[in-house]
Amino acid sequence: MITDNQVRKLMKFLQQGNTLDLSAAKSGMDVKTARRYREFDKLPSELQAERIRAWRTRSDPFKEEWILVKGFLEINAGLEAKTLFEHLQRQYPGRFPDGQLRTLQRKIKSWRATEGPAREVYFPQIHKPGQLSQSDFTHMGELGVTIAGVPLDHLIYHFVLTYSNWEAGMVCFSESFESLSEGLQKALHELGGVPEAHQTDRLSTAVNKPDNPEEFTWRYQGLLSHYGLKGRKTQASSPNENGDIEQRHHRFKRAVAQSLMLRGSRDFACRKEYDFFLEKLFLQLNSNRQKRFQEEQSVLRPLPAKKLSSSSKLAISVGPSSTIRVKNNVYSVHSRLIGEKVTVRLYADHLELWHGQRFIEQICRLRGADKSRIQYRHIIDWLVRKPGAFENYRYRSDLFPTSRFRMAYDDLKKVHAVSKAAKEYLLILQLAAKENELAVDDALRYLFEQGQPVSADIVEGIVISGQKPQAVTDVEISEVVLDVYDYLLATQEVTL
């Protein structure tokens, strides 16, 4: 863009008797441009002002309706120009062609800048080493990560130091207190020290409702006290107050997406492989923040002697259906525990079952609510004794370990009465519990491939004999014969 100073130099060189070519070169402009400014004998700013005045002399197509438009904006300043333009087109058909949308947009933009409501002001903060950390949960489902081909709908508990932007994270599946506790403690121990304060948004697992006299929940306050952290929270509907972690969410997910592209696949063989992938990425991101991070480390307070247990303990009685209800989900336990009181230690992604001081088993934690996880091995012996209960069992869908077990039951119902089909299927399920579920599944696959009928005795015979079906990876591809395709092309040519 030519400036007023360049044109002044051009005029000065011309007045000194220099040629147009030489004056243009000394002024830093093209000869044609220099000739035009010599003819105009005006500065660029003067020409621009004339153009603006000429543009403003055009009639305003929205002059008569501006009072109506302005009224809408004063009531709700968030209305978009396109919405108002389409409203005017409906009110006055044929009067406002689509090309005038840009004119209305400029007019509304000018109104907002000169007469509209004041906009929210963001005040940059001075961050000091070791003073503040922030954390929050962010959803990762949009990245399309899969584990052995199965979509992994998960979250990341995300922690960041606001001074150095050092960050850490952990895969989790809900915004539970267990996930918050485990994620925060993991981050602090990776950090190797404790900052002065920790800030979250208004998580219900950490922050009480406004009418509660206590600011934080007793469990979260206990976690803060264990590490000597000062708790801070954002104001309601003010995510910008947690701005550092919100910005890190965006940048972290973008880094994950780019790393997945470089990797060439979004599928991982197991959770452990995905966790390692994320840990490696965090190390790479933090490697560029060492200078400020070292400043933070020098002022961090020491960690306590040991971690605080991140689990919640629940005392639950086992019902007559051999199930327990934990956080609105149903889990089966062994039938020998019916009527007993057990202790459930609830973690972020699993729960532990204890009877007295004895550990019984570990169960994967269900995500969401109103779901069930019934392990057929817990109840199969009693189901075999009461086969009539199977058909209308509330959690019957949990008793099909694989799709082939479901297919077997459906096939049995085609050739037997419901009661007989249930009895046969439960014997097959009992065989899977006592012998090997994978072997029974292979036996069922063999029967389906051979087109043979399914029965408990036949399946047991195949399992005992060790007979295996053809591996699913052994695919036979017939030789491709192109004669038919050649004939089709020849026929098409004759038709044309």
C-alpha positions as CSV (number, residue, x, y, z in Angstrom):
1,M,0.0,0.0,0.0
2,I,1.4,3.4,-1.0
3,T,1.7,5.9,1.9
4,D,1.5,9.6,2.1
5,N,5.2,9.8,2.8
6,Q,6.1,8.0,-0.4
7,V,4.0,10.3,-2.5
8,R,5.6,13.4,-0.8
9,K,9.0,12.0,-1.7
10,L,7.8,11.4,-5.3
11,M,6.7,15.0,-5.6
12,K,9.9,16.3,-4.1
13,F,12.1,14.3,-6.6
14,L,10.0,15.5,-9.5
15,Q,10.3,19.1,-8.4
16,Q,14.1,18.6,-8.4
17,G,14.0,17.8,-12.1
18,N,14.4,14.0,-11.8
19,T,12.7,11.9,-14.4
20,L,9.5,10.0,-13.5
21,D,11.3,6.6,-13.7
22,L,14.0,7.7,-11.3
23,S,11.6,9.5,-8.9
24,A,9.4,6.4,-8.7
25,A,12.4,4.2,-8.0
26,K,13.6,6.5,-5.2
27,S,10.1,6.6,-3.7
28,G,9.7,2.9,-3.7
29,M,6.8,2.6,-6.1
30,D,5.9,1.4,-9.7
31,V,6.2,3.9,-12.6
32,K,2.5,3.5,-13.4
33,T,1.5,4.2,-9.8
34,A,3.8,7.3,-9.7
35,R,2.3,8.6,-12.9
36,R,-1.2,8.2,-11.4
37,Y,-0.3,10.1,-8.3
38,R,1.4,12.9,-10.4
39,E,-1.8,13.3,-12.3
40,F,-4.0,13.3,-9.2
41,D,-1.7,15.6,-7.3
42,K,-3.2,14.3,-4.0
43,L,-2.0,12.2,-1.2
44,P,-3.4,8.6,-0.7
45,S,-5.3,9.7,2.5
46,E,-7.0,12.5,0.6
47,L,-8.1,10.1,-2.1
48,Q,-9.4,7.6,0.4
49,A,-11.4,10.3,2.2
50,E,-13.0,11.2,-1.2
51,R,-13.9,7.6,-1.8
52,I,-15.5,7.3,1.6
53,R,-17.5,10.5,1.1
54,A,-18.7,9.2,-2.3
55,W,-19.7,5.8,-0.8
56,R,-21.7,7.5,1.9
57,T,-23.7,9.5,-0.6
58,R,-25.4,6.2,-1.7
59,S,-28.9,5.8,-0.3
60,D,-29.3,3.6,2.7
61,P,-31.7,0.7,1.7
62,F,-32.5,0.1,5.4
63,K,-33.1,3.7,6.4
64,E,-36.9,3.3,6.8
65,E,-36.7,0.0,8.7
66,W,-33.7,0.8,10.8
67,I,-35.9,1.8,13.8
68,L,-37.4,-1.7,13.7
69,V,-34.0,-3.4,13.4
70,K,-32.6,-1.2,16.2
71,G,-35.5,-2.1,18.4
72,F,-34.8,-5.8,18.0
73,L,-31.1,-5.2,18.8
74,E,-31.8,-3.2,21.9
75,I,-34.0,-6.0,23.3
76,N,-31.5,-8.7,22.4
77,A,-28.1,-7.6,21.2
78,G,-27.1,-11.2,20.4
79,L,-29.4,-11.3,17.3
80,E,-27.4,-12.0,14.1
81,A,-27.6,-9.7,11.1
82,K,-28.7,-12.6,8.9
83,T,-31.6,-13.4,11.2
84,L,-32.8,-9.8,11.0
85,F,-32.3,-9.6,7.3
86,E,-34.3,-12.8,6.7
87,H,-37.1,-11.3,8.9
88,L,-37.1,-8.1,6.8
89,Q,-37.3,-10.3,3.6
90,R,-40.4,-12.1,5.0
91,Q,-42.0,-8.8,6.1
92,Y,-41.3,-7.0,2.8
93,P,-41.2,-9.7,0.0
94,G,-39.1,-8.7,-3.0
95,R,-37.8,-5.5,-1.4
96,F,-34.4,-6.7,-0.1
97,P,-32.3,-8.8,-2.5
98,D,-29.8,-11.2,-1.0
99,G,-26.9,-9.0,-2.1
100,Q,-27.9,-6.4,0.5
101,L,-27.1,-8.7,3.5
102,R,-23.5,-7.4,3.6
103,T,-24.8,-3.8,3.9
104,L,-27.0,-4.7,6.9
105,Q,-24.1,-6.5,8.5
106,R,-21.9,-3.5,8.2
107,K,-24.6,-1.2,9.6
108,I,-25.2,-3.5,12.6
109,K,-21.5,-3.8,13.2
110,S,-21.2,-0.1,13.3
111,W,-24.1,0.2,15.7
112,R,-22.6,-2.3,18.1
113,A,-19.3,-0.5,18.1
114,T,-20.9,3.0,18.7
115,E,-24.2,2.5,20.5
116,G,-24.4,-1.2,21.4
117,P,-24.0,-2.7,24.9
118,A,-20.6,-2.9,26.5
119,R,-18.7,-6.1,25.9
120,E,-17.2,-8.3,28.5
121,V,-13.7,-7.3,29.4
122,Y,-11.0,-9.9,30.0
123,F,-8.3,-8.9,32.4
124,P,-4.9,-10.5,31.8
125,Q,-3.5,-11.9,35.0
126,I,0.1,-12.0,36.4
127,H,1.0,-15.6,37.2
128,K,3.7,-16.3,39.8
129,P,5.8,-19.5,40.0
130,G,4.2,-22.2,42.2
131,Q,1.2,-20.2,43.0
132,L,-1.8,-21.7,41.2
133,S,-2.8,-24.9,39.4
134,Q,-6.1,-25.5,37.6
135,S,-7.8,-28.7,36.5
136,D,-10.9,-29.8,34.7
137,F,-12.4,-32.7,32.7
138,T,-12.5,-32.7,28.9
139,H,-14.3,-35.0,26.5
140,M,-12.2,-36.9,24.0
141,G,-14.9,-38.8,22.1
142,E,-14.6,-36.5,19.1
143,L,-11.1,-37.8,18.3
144,G,-12.4,-41.2,17.3
145,V,-9.9,-43.3,19.4
146,T,-10.7,-47.0,19.5
147,I,-9.4,-50.0,21.5
148,A,-9.2,-53.2,19.5
149,G,-11.8,-51.6,17.1
150,V,-14.2,-50.6,19.8
151,P,-14.8,-46.8,20.2
152,L,-13.4,-45.4,23.5
153,D,-15.8,-42.8,24.7
154,H,-13.7,-41.2,27.5
155,L,-12.6,-38.1,29.2
156,I,-9.2,-36.8,30.3
157,Y,-8.7,-35.3,33.7
158,H,-6.4,-32.4,32.8
159,F,-4.1,-30.6,35.2
160,V,-2.0,-27.5,34.5
161,L,0.3,-25.1,36.3
162,T,-0.7,-21.6,35.2
163,Y,2.8,-20.1,35.3
164,S,4.8,-22.7,33.3
165,N,1.9,-24.5,31.5
166,W,3.3,-27.8,32.8
167,E,0.5,-30.3,32.3
168,A,-0.5,-33.8,33.2
169,G,-3.6,-36.0,32.6
170,M,-5.4,-39.3,33.1
171,V,-8.0,-41.2,31.2
172,C,-11.3,-41.5,33.0
173,F,-14.9,-42.1,32.2
174,S,-16.9,-39.8,34.4
175,E,-16.6,-36.6,36.4
176,S,-16.7,-38.5,39.7
177,F,-14.9,-37.6,42.9
178,E,-12.8,-40.8,42.5
179,S,-11.6,-39.6,39.0
180,L,-10.9,-36.1,40.4
181,S,-9.0,-37.5,43.4
182,E,-7.0,-40.0,41.5
183,G,-6.2,-37.5,38.7
184,L,-5.1,-34.7,41.0
185,Q,-2.9,-36.9,43.1
186,K,-1.3,-38.5,40.1
187,A,-0.5,-35.0,38.7
188,L,1.0,-33.8,42.0
189,H,3.2,-36.8,42.4
190,E,4.4,-36.5,38.8
191,L,5.1,-32.9,39.5
192,G,7.0,-33.8,42.6
193,G,5.6,-31.0,44.8
194,V,2.5,-29.0,45.8
195,P,1.6,-25.5,44.5
196,E,0.0,-23.0,46.8
197,A,-3.6,-23.2,45.4
198,H,-5.8,-25.4,43.2
199,Q,-8.7,-24.1,41.2
200,T,-11.6,-26.0,39.6
201,D,-14.9,-25.0,38.0
202,R,-18.1,-25.7,39.9
203,L,-17.9,-29.5,39.8
204,S,-20.6,-31.0,41.9
205,T,-18.2,-33.5,43.3
206,A,-16.0,-30.7,44.6
207,V,-18.1,-27.6,45.2
208,N,-21.3,-27.4,47.2
209,K,-24.4,-25.5,46.1
210,P,-24.5,-21.8,47.0
211,D,-27.1,-22.4,49.8
212,N,-24.6,-24.7,51.6
213,P,-22.6,-23.0,54.3
214,E,-19.5,-25.1,53.4
215,E,-17.8,-24.0,50.3
216,F,-16.5,-27.4,49.3
217,T,-17.7,-31.0,49.8
218,W,-16.2,-32.7,52.8
219,R,-14.4,-35.3,50.6
220,Y,-12.8,-32.6,48.4
221,Q,-11.9,-30.5,51.4
222,G,-10.2,-33.5,52.9
223,L,-8.2,-34.0,49.7
224,L,-7.1,-30.4,49.7
225,S,-6.2,-30.5,53.4
226,H,-4.1,-33.7,52.9
227,Y,-1.9,-31.8,50.4
228,G,-2.1,-28.4,52.1
229,L,-3.8,-26.9,49.0
230,K,-5.9,-23.7,49.1
231,G,-9.1,-24.5,47.2
232,R,-10.4,-22.0,44.7
233,K,-13.5,-22.2,42.4
234,T,-14.8,-20.2,39.5
235,Q,-18.0,-18.1,39.6
236,A,-21.2,-19.6,38.2
237,S,-21.3,-19.6,34.4
238,S,-17.8,-18.1,34.2
239,P,-15.6,-20.7,32.4
240,N,-13.2,-17.9,31.4
241,E,-12.0,-17.8,35.1
242,N,-10.6,-21.3,34.4
243,G,-9.1,-19.9,31.2
244,D,-5.7,-21.5,31.4
245,I,-7.0,-25.1,31.6
246,E,-9.7,-24.3,29.0
247,Q,-7.0,-23.1,26.6
248,R,-4.8,-26.2,27.4
249,H,-7.8,-28.4,26.6
250,H,-8.0,-27.0,23.1
251,R,-4.3,-27.2,22.5
252,F,-3.9,-30.7,24.0
253,K,-6.7,-32.2,21.9
254,R,-5.2,-30.6,18.8
255,A,-1.8,-32.1,19.7
256,V,-3.4,-35.5,20.3
257,A,-5.2,-35.3,16.9
258,Q,-1.9,-34.4,15.1
259,S,0.0,-37.2,16.9
260,L,-2.7,-39.7,15.8
261,M,-2.4,-38.5,12.2
262,L,1.4,-39.1,12.4
263,R,0.8,-42.5,14.0
264,G,-1.4,-43.4,11.0
265,S,-4.0,-45.1,13.1
266,R,-6.5,-44.2,15.9
267,D,-6.8,-47.8,17.0
268,F,-4.9,-49.2,20.0
269,A,-4.5,-52.8,20.9
270,C,-5.3,-52.2,24.6
271,R,-5.9,-49.4,27.1
272,K,-2.3,-49.7,28.3
273,E,-1.0,-48.8,24.9
274,Y,-3.2,-45.8,24.7
275,D,-2.2,-44.6,28.2
276,F,1.5,-44.9,27.2
277,F,0.7,-42.9,24.0
278,L,-0.7,-40.1,26.1
279,E,2.1,-40.2,28.7
280,K,4.6,-39.9,25.9
281,L,2.7,-36.9,24.4
282,F,2.6,-35.1,27.8
283,L,6.4,-35.6,28.1
284,Q,6.9,-34.0,24.6
285,L,4.7,-31.1,25.4
286,N,6.4,-30.4,28.8
287,S,9.9,-30.7,27.4
288,N,9.6,-27.2,25.9
289,R,8.6,-25.6,29.2
290,Q,11.7,-26.5,31.3
291,K,12.9,-23.0,32.1
292,R,9.7,-21.7,33.7
293,F,9.0,-25.2,35.1
294,Q,12.3,-25.2,37.0
295,E,11.3,-21.8,38.5
296,E,8.1,-23.5,39.7
297,Q,9.8,-26.5,41.1
298,S,12.1,-24.4,43.2
299,V,9.1,-22.9,45.2
300,L,6.8,-26.0,45.4
301,R,6.1,-27.4,48.8
302,P,7.0,-31.0,49.5
303,L,4.5,-33.8,49.0
304,P,3.0,-35.6,52.1
305,A,4.4,-39.0,53.1
306,K,1.8,-41.0,51.2
307,K,-1.1,-40.6,48.9
308,L,-4.7,-40.3,50.2
309,S,-6.9,-43.2,49.2
310,S,-8.9,-42.1,46.1
311,S,-11.7,-44.7,46.6
312,S,-15.0,-44.3,48.3
313,K,-16.1,-47.0,50.8
314,L,-19.7,-48.3,50.7
315,A,-21.2,-50.9,53.0
316,I,-23.8,-52.8,51.1
317,S,-26.0,-55.9,51.7
318,V,-26.1,-58.5,49.0
319,G,-29.7,-59.0,47.9
320,P,-31.5,-62.3,47.3
321,S,-30.9,-61.9,43.5
322,S,-27.1,-62.1,44.3
323,T,-26.6,-58.5,43.2
324,I,-25.5,-55.2,44.8
325,R,-26.5,-51.6,43.7
326,V,-23.6,-49.1,43.5
327,K,-24.2,-45.6,42.2
328,N,-27.4,-46.5,40.5
329,N,-25.9,-49.5,38.7
330,V,-26.4,-53.2,39.4
331,Y,-23.5,-55.7,39.8
332,S,-23.7,-59.4,40.4
333,V,-21.6,-61.1,43.2
334,H,-21.2,-64.8,44.0
335,S,-24.3,-66.4,45.3
336,R,-22.6,-67.5,48.5
337,L,-22.6,-63.8,49.6
338,I,-26.4,-63.5,49.6
339,G,-27.5,-61.9,52.8
340,E,-24.0,-60.9,53.7
341,K,-22.8,-57.3,54.2
342,V,-19.8,-56.5,51.9
343,T,-17.6,-53.4,51.6
344,V,-17.2,-51.9,48.2
345,R,-14.2,-49.7,47.5
346,L,-15.2,-47.5,44.5
347,Y,-12.4,-46.3,42.3
348,A,-12.4,-44.2,39.1
349,D,-12.6,-47.2,36.7
350,H,-13.2,-50.2,38.9
351,L,-14.6,-51.3,42.2
352,E,-13.2,-53.8,44.8
353,L,-15.4,-56.2,46.7
354,W,-14.3,-57.0,50.3
355,H,-15.9,-59.3,52.9
356,G,-14.5,-58.3,56.3
357,Q,-10.8,-58.0,55.8
358,R,-10.7,-60.4,52.8
359,F,-10.5,-59.2,49.2
360,I,-13.1,-61.0,47.1
361,E,-12.8,-59.7,43.5
362,Q,-12.3,-56.6,41.3
363,I,-15.1,-55.5,38.9
364,C,-15.0,-53.0,36.1
365,R,-17.0,-49.9,37.0
366,L,-20.0,-49.2,34.7
367,R,-20.3,-45.8,33.1
368,G,-23.5,-43.9,33.4
369,A,-26.5,-45.0,35.4
370,D,-29.3,-47.6,35.3
371,K,-27.0,-50.3,33.8
372,S,-26.1,-53.8,34.9
373,R,-23.1,-56.1,34.9
374,I,-24.1,-59.6,35.6
375,Q,-21.3,-62.2,35.6
376,Y,-22.9,-65.6,34.7
377,R,-20.3,-67.5,36.7
378,H,-21.8,-66.0,39.9
379,I,-25.3,-67.5,39.3
380,I,-25.1,-70.2,36.7
381,D,-25.4,-73.1,39.1
382,W,-28.7,-71.9,40.5
383,L,-30.0,-71.0,37.0
384,V,-29.4,-74.5,35.9
385,R,-31.5,-75.6,38.8
386,K,-34.2,-73.1,38.0
387,P,-34.2,-72.9,34.1
388,G,-37.7,-71.5,34.1
389,A,-36.4,-68.2,35.5
390,F,-34.2,-67.6,32.5
391,E,-36.7,-66.5,29.8
392,N,-38.0,-63.5,31.8
393,Y,-34.9,-62.7,33.8
394,R,-34.5,-59.0,34.1
395,Y,-30.8,-59.1,33.2
396,R,-31.0,-61.9,30.7
397,S,-29.0,-59.9,28.0
398,D,-26.0,-60.0,30.3
399,L,-26.0,-63.8,30.1
400,F,-24.8,-63.9,26.5
401,P,-21.0,-63.6,26.7
402,T,-20.6,-63.4,22.9
403,S,-23.0,-63.0,19.9
404,R,-22.6,-66.8,19.2
405,F,-24.1,-67.6,22.6
406,R,-27.1,-65.5,21.7
407,M,-27.3,-67.2,18.3
408,A,-27.2,-70.6,20.0
409,Y,-30.1,-69.8,22.2
410,D,-32.1,-68.4,19.3
411,D,-31.4,-71.7,17.3
412,L,-32.5,-73.8,20.3
413,K,-35.8,-72.0,20.6
414,K,-36.5,-72.8,16.9
415,V,-36.4,-76.6,17.5
416,H,-37.4,-76.8,21.2
417,A,-40.1,-75.4,23.5
418,V,-38.9,-72.3,25.5
419,S,-38.3,-74.3,28.7
420,K,-36.3,-77.0,26.9
421,A,-34.3,-74.4,25.0
422,A,-33.5,-72.5,28.2
423,K,-32.3,-75.7,29.9
424,E,-30.1,-76.6,27.0
425,Y,-28.6,-73.1,26.7
426,L,-27.9,-72.9,30.5
427,L,-26.0,-76.2,30.3
428,I,-23.9,-74.7,27.5
429,L,-23.3,-71.6,29.7
430,Q,-22.4,-73.8,32.7
431,L,-19.9,-75.6,30.5
432,A,-18.3,-72.2,29.6
433,A,-18.1,-71.4,33.3
434,K,-16.5,-74.7,34.3
435,E,-14.3,-75.4,31.3
436,N,-13.4,-72.5,29.0
437,E,-15.6,-69.8,27.5
438,L,-13.4,-69.3,24.4
439,A,-13.4,-73.1,23.7
440,V,-17.2,-73.2,24.0
441,D,-17.4,-70.1,21.7
442,D,-15.2,-71.9,19.1
443,A,-17.3,-75.0,19.4
444,L,-20.5,-73.0,18.6
445,R,-18.7,-71.4,15.7
446,Y,-17.8,-74.8,14.3
447,L,-21.4,-76.0,14.5
448,F,-22.7,-72.9,12.8
449,E,-20.1,-73.2,10.0
450,Q,-21.0,-76.9,9.5
451,G,-24.7,-76.3,9.7
452,Q,-25.1,-78.8,12.5
453,P,-27.7,-78.5,15.3
454,V,-26.7,-77.1,18.6
455,S,-27.0,-79.0,21.8
456,A,-25.2,-79.1,25.2
457,D,-24.0,-82.7,24.6
458,I,-22.6,-81.9,21.1
459,V,-20.8,-78.7,22.4
460,E,-19.3,-80.6,25.3
461,G,-18.0,-83.3,23.0
462,I,-16.3,-80.8,20.8
463,V,-14.7,-79.0,23.7
464,I,-13.5,-82.2,25.3
465,S,-12.1,-83.5,22.0
466,G,-10.2,-80.2,21.4
467,Q,-11.6,-79.9,17.9
468,K,-11.2,-76.4,16.6
469,P,-12.9,-74.6,13.6
470,Q,-11.0,-73.1,10.8
471,A,-9.2,-69.9,11.9
472,V,-11.1,-66.8,10.9
473,T,-7.9,-65.4,9.4
474,D,-7.7,-68.3,6.9
475,V,-9.7,-66.8,4.0
476,E,-9.9,-68.6,0.7
477,I,-10.4,-66.3,-2.3
478,S,-11.6,-67.9,-5.5
479,E,-9.7,-67.1,-8.7
480,V,-11.2,-64.1,-10.5
481,V,-12.6,-64.9,-13.9
482,L,-13.0,-61.9,-16.2
483,D,-14.7,-63.6,-19.1
484,V,-18.2,-62.5,-17.9
485,Y,-16.9,-58.9,-17.6
486,D,-15.4,-59.0,-21.0
487,Y,-18.6,-60.4,-22.5
488,L,-20.5,-57.6,-20.7
489,L,-18.3,-54.9,-22.3
490,A,-18.6,-56.5,-25.7
491,T,-22.3,-56.6,-25.4
492,Q,-22.4,-52.9,-24.4
493,E,-20.3,-51.9,-27.4
494,V,-22.8,-53.7,-29.8
495,T,-25.7,-52.0,-28.1
496,L,-24.1,-48.6,-28.5
